[in-house]
Amino acid sequence: MATTKEYRDFVLEQFHLLDNITCKSMMGEYLLYYNNILFGGIYDDRLLVKIVDSNKKYNMQESIPYDGAKPMYLVVDVDNQETLKEIVIETCKDLSDKK
């Protein structure tokens, strides 16, 4: 099942507290970038972020975005824009530090 454009639009609206969020279509799903850092995606109408040390404190459930992929964290409370902002910023900071 591919992600609906309605859900994609809803998720992108939740990121309004962050500048520089971009979304790229990929085989019916969407990759999400913050300041050009790939931090997650929207898969089957689910928002998932990469697993890094700094976002473990949010106690998110692991989920597989698609067959054969590495596990990612499922963001359940997409409506909480402040927490969502923190998750994205901390995830991207960890990802940029690893480069």
N, CA, C and O atoms as CSV, one atom per row, in Angstrom:
chain,resi,resn,atom,element,x,y,z
A,1,MET,N,N,0.844,-1.182,0.000
A,1,MET,CA,C,0.000,0.000,0.000
A,1,MET,C,C,0.889,1.244,0.000
A,1,MET,O,O,1.775,1.372,0.845
A,2,ALA,N,N,0.668,2.120,-0.900
A,2,ALA,CA,C,1.442,3.365,-0.973
A,2,ALA,C,C,0.812,4.424,-0.068
A,2,ALA,O,O,-0.361,4.343,0.296
A,3,THR,N,N,1.611,5.395,0.273
A,3,THR,CA,C,1.139,6.505,1.098
A,3,THR,C,C,0.214,7.396,0.284
A,3,THR,O,O,0.474,7.669,-0.887
A,4,THR,N,N,-0.860,7.844,0.908
A,4,THR,CA,C,-1.783,8.757,0.230
A,4,THR,C,C,-1.223,10.178,0.238
A,4,THR,O,O,-0.479,10.563,1.141
A,5,LYS,N,N,-1.589,10.935,-0.766
A,5,LYS,CA,C,-1.148,12.332,-0.829
A,5,LYS,C,C,-1.746,13.130,0.329
A,5,LYS,O,O,-1.137,14.092,0.798
A,6,GLU,N,N,-2.916,12.743,0.782
A,6,GLU,CA,C,-3.549,13.435,1.912
A,6,GLU,C,C,-2.722,13.265,3.188
A,6,GLU,O,O,-2.521,14.220,3.938
A,7,TYR,N,N,-2.249,12.045,3.425
A,7,TYR,CA,C,-1.435,11.823,4.623
A,7,TYR,C,C,-0.099,12.541,4.490
A,7,TYR,O,O,0.380,13.139,5.454
A,8,ARG,N,N,0.505,12.489,3.315
A,8,ARG,CA,C,1.757,13.224,3.084
A,8,ARG,C,C,1.566,14.717,3.389
A,8,ARG,O,O,2.384,15.322,4.082
A,9,ASP,N,N,0.493,15.297,2.873
A,9,ASP,CA,C,0.225,16.723,3.103
A,9,ASP,C,C,0.022,17.009,4.587
A,9,ASP,O,O,0.494,18.023,5.101
A,10,PHE,N,N,-0.688,16.104,5.277
A,10,PHE,CA,C,-0.910,16.268,6.717
A,10,PHE,C,C,0.416,16.273,7.469
A,10,PHE,O,O,0.650,17.141,8.309
A,11,VAL,N,N,1.284,15.311,7.173
A,11,VAL,CA,C,2.581,15.232,7.856
A,11,VAL,C,C,3.405,16.484,7.569
A,11,VAL,O,O,4.001,17.050,8.486
A,12,LEU,N,N,3.447,16.919,6.328
A,12,LEU,CA,C,4.223,18.104,5.987
A,12,LEU,C,C,3.703,19.346,6.713
A,12,LEU,O,O,4.490,20.214,7.091
A,13,GLU,N,N,2.394,19.438,6.910
A,13,GLU,CA,C,1.817,20.550,7.677
A,13,GLU,C,C,2.305,20.520,9.129
A,13,GLU,O,O,2.492,21.570,9.742
A,14,GLN,N,N,2.510,19.323,9.676
A,14,GLN,CA,C,2.951,19.197,11.068
A,14,GLN,C,C,4.387,19.697,11.253
A,14,GLN,O,O,4.800,19.989,12.376
A,15,PHE,N,N,5.134,19.795,10.181
A,15,PHE,CA,C,6.515,20.272,10.243
A,15,PHE,C,C,6.625,21.790,10.103
A,15,PHE,O,O,7.724,22.302,9.890
A,16,HIS,N,N,5.523,22.516,10.215
A,16,HIS,CA,C,5.571,23.957,9.955
A,16,HIS,C,C,6.473,24.722,10.935
A,16,HIS,O,O,6.834,25.865,10.657
A,17,LEU,N,N,6.841,24.125,12.061
A,17,LEU,CA,C,7.749,24.779,13.007
A,17,LEU,C,C,9.207,24.706,12.549
A,17,LEU,O,O,10.080,25.344,13.137
A,18,LEU,N,N,9.459,23.934,11.511
A,18,LEU,CA,C,10.819,23.757,11.001
A,18,LEU,C,C,10.939,24.347,9.597
A,18,LEU,O,O,10.070,24.144,8.749
A,19,ASP,N,N,12.021,25.076,9.365
A,19,ASP,CA,C,12.329,25.526,8.010
A,19,ASP,C,C,13.156,24.436,7.338
A,19,ASP,O,O,13.739,23.587,8.011
A,20,ASN,N,N,13.202,24.464,6.048
A,20,ASN,CA,C,14.071,23.585,5.275
A,20,ASN,C,C,13.704,22.101,5.324
A,20,ASN,O,O,14.584,21.246,5.221
A,21,ILE,N,N,12.428,21.788,5.477
A,21,ILE,CA,C,11.963,20.409,5.330
A,21,ILE,C,C,11.649,20.200,3.852
A,21,ILE,O,O,10.917,20.982,3.247
A,22,THR,N,N,12.203,19.151,3.285
A,22,THR,CA,C,11.870,18.806,1.912
A,22,THR,C,C,11.405,17.360,1.854
A,22,THR,O,O,11.749,16.536,2.702
A,23,CYS,N,N,10.622,17.083,0.841
A,23,CYS,CA,C,10.007,15.776,0.674
A,23,CYS,C,C,10.218,15.342,-0.772
A,23,CYS,O,O,9.921,16.089,-1.704
A,24,LYS,N,N,10.734,14.128,-0.950
A,24,LYS,CA,C,10.962,13.598,-2.291
A,24,LYS,C,C,10.207,12.288,-2.456
A,24,LYS,O,O,10.280,11.401,-1.605
A,25,SER,N,N,9.492,12.180,-3.549
A,25,SER,CA,C,8.734,10.976,-3.855
A,25,SER,C,C,9.683,9.854,-4.255
A,25,SER,O,O,10.636,10.061,-5.006
A,26,MET,N,N,9.397,8.652,-3.732
A,26,MET,CA,C,10.229,7.491,-4.050
A,26,MET,C,C,9.341,6.247,-4.076
A,26,MET,O,O,8.984,5.716,-3.025
A,27,MET,N,N,8.990,5.789,-5.259
A,27,MET,CA,C,8.214,4.563,-5.450
A,27,MET,C,C,6.936,4.522,-4.611
A,27,MET,O,O,6.671,3.522,-3.944
A,28,GLY,N,N,6.163,5.568,-4.635
A,28,GLY,CA,C,4.890,5.609,-3.924
A,28,GLY,C,C,5.000,6.016,-2.471
A,28,GLY,O,O,3.988,6.152,-1.784
A,29,GLU,N,N,6.213,6.210,-1.998
A,29,GLU,CA,C,6.443,6.656,-0.629
A,29,GLU,C,C,7.207,7.977,-0.682
A,29,GLU,O,O,7.455,8.499,-1.769
A,30,TYR,N,N,7.585,8.523,0.475
A,30,TYR,CA,C,8.212,9.840,0.507
A,30,TYR,C,C,9.404,9.867,1.460
A,30,TYR,O,O,9.301,9.438,2.609
A,31,LEU,N,N,10.525,10.372,0.976
A,31,LEU,CA,C,11.715,10.559,1.803
A,31,LEU,C,C,11.692,11.971,2.356
A,31,LEU,O,O,11.336,12.916,1.652
A,32,LEU,N,N,12.074,12.114,3.627
A,32,LEU,CA,C,12.041,13.415,4.297
A,32,LEU,C,C,13.439,13.880,4.650
A,32,LEU,O,O,14.251,13.114,5.167
A,33,TYR,N,N,13.711,15.142,4.366
A,33,TYR,CA,C,15.013,15.751,4.615
A,33,TYR,C,C,14.826,17.012,5.447
A,33,TYR,O,O,13.843,17.736,5.288
A,34,TYR,N,N,15.776,17.261,6.332
A,34,TYR,CA,C,15.839,18.512,7.072
A,34,TYR,C,C,17.244,19.061,6.869
A,34,TYR,O,O,18.229,18.405,7.207
A,35,ASN,N,N,17.333,20.262,6.317
A,35,ASN,CA,C,18.636,20.850,5.976
A,35,ASN,C,C,19.479,19.883,5.151
A,35,ASN,O,O,20.678,19.730,5.385
A,36,ASN,N,N,18.842,19.241,4.194
A,36,ASN,CA,C,19.479,18.299,3.264
A,36,ASN,C,C,19.984,17.015,3.918
A,36,ASN,O,O,20.805,16.310,3.332
A,37,ILE,N,N,19.510,16.702,5.116
A,37,ILE,CA,C,19.868,15.456,5.795
A,37,ILE,C,C,18.646,14.534,5.772
A,37,ILE,O,O,17.580,14.889,6.276
A,38,LEU,N,N,18.813,13.362,5.189
A,38,LEU,CA,C,17.729,12.380,5.156
A,38,LEU,C,C,17.521,11.833,6.564
A,38,LEU,O,O,18.393,11.153,7.104
A,39,PHE,N,N,16.364,12.130,7.158
A,39,PHE,CA,C,16.113,11.701,8.535
A,39,PHE,C,C,14.993,10.684,8.647
A,39,PHE,O,O,14.844,10.052,9.693
A,40,GLY,N,N,14.211,10.511,7.609
A,40,GLY,CA,C,13.102,9.582,7.709
A,40,GLY,C,C,12.259,9.572,6.455
A,40,GLY,O,O,12.694,9.992,5.383
A,41,GLY,N,N,11.048,9.085,6.613
A,41,GLY,CA,C,10.155,9.030,5.470
A,41,GLY,C,C,8.733,8.707,5.876
A,41,GLY,O,O,8.433,8.421,7.035
A,42,ILE,N,N,7.885,8.763,4.892
A,42,ILE,CA,C,6.477,8.405,5.081
A,42,ILE,C,C,6.253,7.137,4.273
A,42,ILE,O,O,6.383,7.140,3.048
A,43,TYR,N,N,5.916,6.056,4.961
A,43,TYR,CA,C,5.758,4.745,4.353
A,43,TYR,C,C,4.406,4.166,4.774
A,43,TYR,O,O,4.122,4.042,5.965
A,44,ASP,N,N,3.591,3.819,3.807
A,44,ASP,CA,C,2.275,3.223,4.092
A,44,ASP,C,C,1.498,4.049,5.114
A,44,ASP,O,O,0.949,3.509,6.074
A,45,ASP,N,N,1.459,5.360,4.897
A,45,ASP,CA,C,0.753,6.289,5.795
A,45,ASP,C,C,1.269,6.214,7.230
A,45,ASP,O,O,0.495,6.313,8.182
A,46,ARG,N,N,2.585,6.040,7.376
A,46,ARG,CA,C,3.239,6.048,8.686
A,46,ARG,C,C,4.469,6.940,8.596
A,46,ARG,O,O,5.218,6.863,7.622
A,47,LEU,N,N,4.685,7.789,9.604
A,47,LEU,CA,C,5.878,8.616,9.679
A,47,LEU,C,C,6.947,7.835,10.438
A,47,LEU,O,O,6.748,7.453,11.591
A,48,LEU,N,N,8.088,7.603,9.777
A,48,LEU,CA,C,9.190,6.867,10.384
A,48,LEU,C,C,10.445,7.721,10.345
A,48,LEU,O,O,10.677,8.460,9.388
A,49,VAL,N,N,11.263,7.616,11.404
A,49,VAL,CA,C,12.546,8.326,11.458
A,49,VAL,C,C,13.656,7.319,11.710
A,49,VAL,O,O,13.439,6.260,12.299
A,50,LYS,N,N,14.852,7.673,11.249
A,50,LYS,CA,C,16.002,6.809,11.470
A,50,LYS,C,C,16.285,6.660,12.959
A,50,LYS,O,O,16.021,7.573,13.742
A,51,ILE,N,N,16.812,5.530,13.339
A,51,ILE,CA,C,17.166,5.257,14.731
A,51,ILE,C,C,18.574,5.782,14.993
A,51,ILE,O,O,19.537,5.363,14.351
A,52,VAL,N,N,18.677,6.705,15.946
A,52,VAL,CA,C,19.971,7.240,16.403
A,52,VAL,C,C,19.929,7.315,17.925
A,52,VAL,O,O,18.858,7.215,18.524
A,53,ASP,N,N,21.080,7.490,18.546
A,53,ASP,CA,C,21.152,7.510,20.014
A,53,ASP,C,C,20.244,8.565,20.635
A,53,ASP,O,O,19.568,8.297,21.629
A,54,SER,N,N,20.225,9.752,20.060
A,54,SER,CA,C,19.507,10.862,20.700
A,54,SER,C,C,17.990,10.724,20.654
A,54,SER,O,O,17.305,11.340,21.472
A,55,ASN,N,N,17.439,9.941,19.730
A,55,ASN,CA,C,15.978,9.839,19.700
A,55,ASN,C,C,15.435,8.592,20.411
A,55,ASN,O,O,14.231,8.340,20.399
A,56,LYS,N,N,16.329,7.821,21.026
A,56,LYS,CA,C,15.881,6.650,21.788
A,56,LYS,C,C,15.067,7.046,23.013
A,56,LYS,O,O,14.222,6.279,23.475
A,57,LYS,N,N,15.320,8.244,23.541
A,57,LYS,CA,C,14.627,8.698,24.753
A,57,LYS,C,C,13.126,8.907,24.544
A,57,LYS,O,O,12.383,9.030,25.518
A,58,TYR,N,N,12.676,8.948,23.305
A,58,TYR,CA,C,11.254,9.143,23.025
A,58,TYR,C,C,10.467,7.836,23.077
A,58,TYR,O,O,9.246,7.836,22.920
A,59,ASN,N,N,11.167,6.723,23.299
A,59,ASN,CA,C,10.528,5.408,23.456
A,59,ASN,C,C,9.570,5.076,22.312
A,59,ASN,O,O,8.456,4.604,22.539
A,60,MET,N,N,10.015,5.326,21.094
A,60,MET,CA,C,9.189,5.007,19.937
A,60,MET,C,C,9.357,3.538,19.575
A,60,MET,O,O,10.390,2.929,19.852
A,61,GLN,N,N,8.361,3.002,18.975
A,61,GLN,CA,C,8.353,1.596,18.565
A,61,GLN,C,C,9.118,1.445,17.251
A,61,GLN,O,O,9.000,2.279,16.353
A,62,GLU,N,N,9.904,0.370,17.151
A,62,GLU,CA,C,10.585,0.076,15.889
A,62,GLU,C,C,9.583,-0.461,14.879
A,62,GLU,O,O,8.642,-1.177,15.221
A,63,SER,N,N,9.817,-0.093,13.625
A,63,SER,CA,C,8.948,-0.547,12.547
A,63,SER,C,C,9.788,-0.686,11.280
A,63,SER,O,O,10.764,0.041,11.093
A,64,ILE,N,N,9.413,-1.604,10.429
A,64,ILE,CA,C,10.109,-1.822,9.159
A,64,ILE,C,C,9.359,-1.041,8.079
A,64,ILE,O,O,8.166,-1.269,7.873
A,65,PRO,N,N,10.044,-0.118,7.382
A,65,PRO,CA,C,9.348,0.686,6.368
A,65,PRO,C,C,8.882,-0.126,5.164
A,65,PRO,O,O,7.809,0.127,4.618
A,66,TYR,N,N,9.691,-1.103,4.752
A,66,TYR,CA,C,9.355,-1.968,3.623
A,66,TYR,C,C,10.232,-3.218,3.725
A,66,TYR,O,O,11.231,-3.219,4.442
A,67,ASP,N,N,9.864,-4.262,3.020
A,67,ASP,CA,C,10.604,-5.532,3.084
A,67,ASP,C,C,12.079,-5.318,2.777
A,67,ASP,O,O,12.432,-4.682,1.784
A,68,GLY,N,N,12.934,-5.856,3.637
A,68,GLY,CA,C,14.364,-5.797,3.440
A,68,GLY,C,C,15.037,-4.542,3.975
A,68,GLY,O,O,16.258,-4.414,3.886
A,69,ALA,N,N,14.270,-3.622,4.523
A,69,ALA,CA,C,14.835,-2.363,5.035
A,69,ALA,C,C,15.230,-2.503,6.499
A,69,ALA,O,O,14.754,-3.387,7.210
A,70,LYS,N,N,16.118,-1.603,6.932
A,70,LYS,CA,C,16.489,-1.537,8.347
A,70,LYS,C,C,15.315,-0.994,9.148
A,70,LYS,O,O,14.512,-0.223,8.622
A,71,PRO,N,N,15.206,-1.385,10.409
A,71,PRO,CA,C,14.140,-0.835,11.248
A,71,PRO,C,C,14.315,0.677,11.434
A,71,PRO,O,O,15.426,1.206,11.409
A,72,MET,N,N,13.201,1.335,11.616
A,72,MET,CA,C,13.162,2.764,11.910
A,72,MET,C,C,12.197,2.948,13.072
A,72,MET,O,O,11.500,2.012,13.465
A,73,TYR,N,N,12.160,4.157,13.619
A,73,TYR,CA,C,11.194,4.449,14.679
A,73,TYR,C,C,9.905,4.998,14.087
A,73,TYR,O,O,9.923,5.846,13.195
A,74,LEU,N,N,8.793,4.501,14.600
A,74,LEU,CA,C,7.469,4.956,14.209
A,74,LEU,C,C,7.068,6.131,15.094
A,74,LEU,O,O,7.041,6.014,16.319
A,75,VAL,N,N,6.758,7.251,14.472
A,75,VAL,CA,C,6.275,8.430,15.207
A,75,VAL,C,C,4.757,8.319,15.263
A,75,VAL,O,O,4.073,8.497,14.254
A,76,VAL,N,N,4.239,8.024,16.449
A,76,VAL,CA,C,2.799,7.820,16.612
A,76,VAL,C,C,2.082,9.159,16.796
A,76,VAL,O,O,1.023,9.385,16.210
A,77,ASP,N,N,2.655,10.035,17.599
A,77,ASP,CA,C,2.002,11.303,17.930
A,77,ASP,C,C,2.443,12.400,16.960
A,77,ASP,O,O,3.155,13.330,17.339
A,78,VAL,N,N,2.016,12.279,15.728
A,78,VAL,CA,C,2.388,13.240,14.693
A,78,VAL,C,C,1.762,14.608,14.967
A,78,VAL,O,O,2.256,15.621,14.472
A,79,ASP,N,N,0.693,14.647,15.741
A,79,ASP,CA,C,0.026,15.913,16.051
A,79,ASP,C,C,0.819,16.789,17.015
A,79,ASP,O,O,0.594,17.999,17.061
A,80,ASN,N,N,1.731,16.220,17.779
A,80,ASN,CA,C,2.513,16.994,18.747
A,80,ASN,C,C,3.681,17.651,18.019
A,80,ASN,O,O,4.763,17.073,17.908
A,81,GLN,N,N,3.451,18.859,17.527
A,81,GLN,CA,C,4.423,19.526,16.671
A,81,GLN,C,C,5.715,19.883,17.394
A,81,GLN,O,O,6.781,19.848,16.780
A,82,GLU,N,N,5.657,20.222,18.663
A,82,GLU,CA,C,6.873,20.554,19.414
A,82,GLU,C,C,7.776,19.328,19.569
A,82,GLU,O,O,8.984,19.406,19.349
A,83,THR,N,N,7.184,18.204,19.947
A,83,THR,CA,C,7.964,16.974,20.088
A,83,THR,C,C,8.488,16.520,18.734
A,83,THR,O,O,9.629,16.069,18.626
A,84,LEU,N,N,7.671,16.636,17.714
A,84,LEU,CA,C,8.092,16.276,16.365
A,84,LEU,C,C,9.299,17.111,15.939
A,84,LEU,O,O,10.245,16.588,15.350
A,85,LYS,N,N,9.263,18.385,16.233
A,85,LYS,CA,C,10.385,19.277,15.918
A,85,LYS,C,C,11.653,18.815,16.639
A,85,LYS,O,O,12.723,18.750,16.034
A,86,GLU,N,N,11.534,18.495,17.925
A,86,GLU,CA,C,12.686,18.029,18.702
A,86,GLU,C,C,13.253,16.733,18.130
A,86,GLU,O,O,14.469,16.582,18.005
A,87,ILE,N,N,12.375,15.808,17.785
A,87,ILE,CA,C,12.816,14.527,17.235
A,87,ILE,C,C,13.613,14.747,15.957
A,87,ILE,O,O,14.681,14.160,15.783
A,88,VAL,N,N,13.107,15.581,15.071
A,88,VAL,CA,C,13.784,15.833,13.790
A,88,VAL,C,C,15.132,16.501,14.014
A,88,VAL,O,O,16.133,16.078,13.435
A,89,ILE,N,N,15.173,17.535,14.842
A,89,ILE,CA,C,16.424,18.254,15.081
A,89,ILE,C,C,17.473,17.340,15.711
A,89,ILE,O,O,18.623,17.324,15.274
A,90,GLU,N,N,17.085,16.584,16.729
A,90,GLU,CA,C,18.036,15.697,17.405
A,90,GLU,C,C,18.495,14.562,16.491
A,90,GLU,O,O,19.669,14.194,16.499
A,91,THR,N,N,17.582,14.015,15.712
A,91,THR,CA,C,17.935,12.941,14.780
A,91,THR,C,C,18.942,13.454,13.753
A,91,THR,O,O,19.945,12.796,13.479
A,92,CYS,N,N,18.677,14.608,13.197
A,92,CYS,CA,C,19.577,15.168,12.176
A,92,CYS,C,C,20.931,15.560,12.766
A,92,CYS,O,O,21.960,15.434,12.102
A,93,LYS,N,N,20.930,16.030,13.998
A,93,LYS,CA,C,22.210,16.372,14.625
A,93,LYS,C,C,23.075,15.121,14.763
A,93,LYS,O,O,24.266,15.145,14.452
A,94,ASP,N,N,22.470,14.033,15.231
A,94,ASP,CA,C,23.211,12.763,15.341
A,94,ASP,C,C,23.693,12.274,13.971
A,94,ASP,O,O,24.828,11.816,13.834
A,95,LEU,N,N,22.833,12.372,12.971
A,95,LEU,CA,C,23.197,11.912,11.638
A,95,LEU,C,C,24.326,12.753,11.048
A,95,LEU,O,O,25.212,12.215,10.384
A,96,SER,N,N,24.303,14.068,11.283
A,96,SER,CA,C,25.363,14.920,10.736
A,96,SER,C,C,26.670,14.732,11.505
A,96,SER,O,O,27.748,14.884,10.930
A,97,ASP,N,N,26.592,14.403,12.798
A,97,ASP,CA,C,27.781,14.153,13.590
A,97,ASP,C,C,28.498,12.881,13.148
A,97,ASP,O,O,29.716,12.773,13.293
A,98,LYS,N,N,27.749,11.921,12.612
A,98,LYS,CA,C,28.322,10.646,12.193
A,98,LYS,C,C,29.073,10.760,10.865
A,98,LYS,O,O,29.861,9.879,10.523
A,99,LYS,N,N,28.833,11.835,10.117
A,99,LYS,CA,C,29.497,11.996,8.820
A,99,LYS,C,C,30.938,12.350,8.967
A,99,LYS,O,O,31.637,12.520,7.968
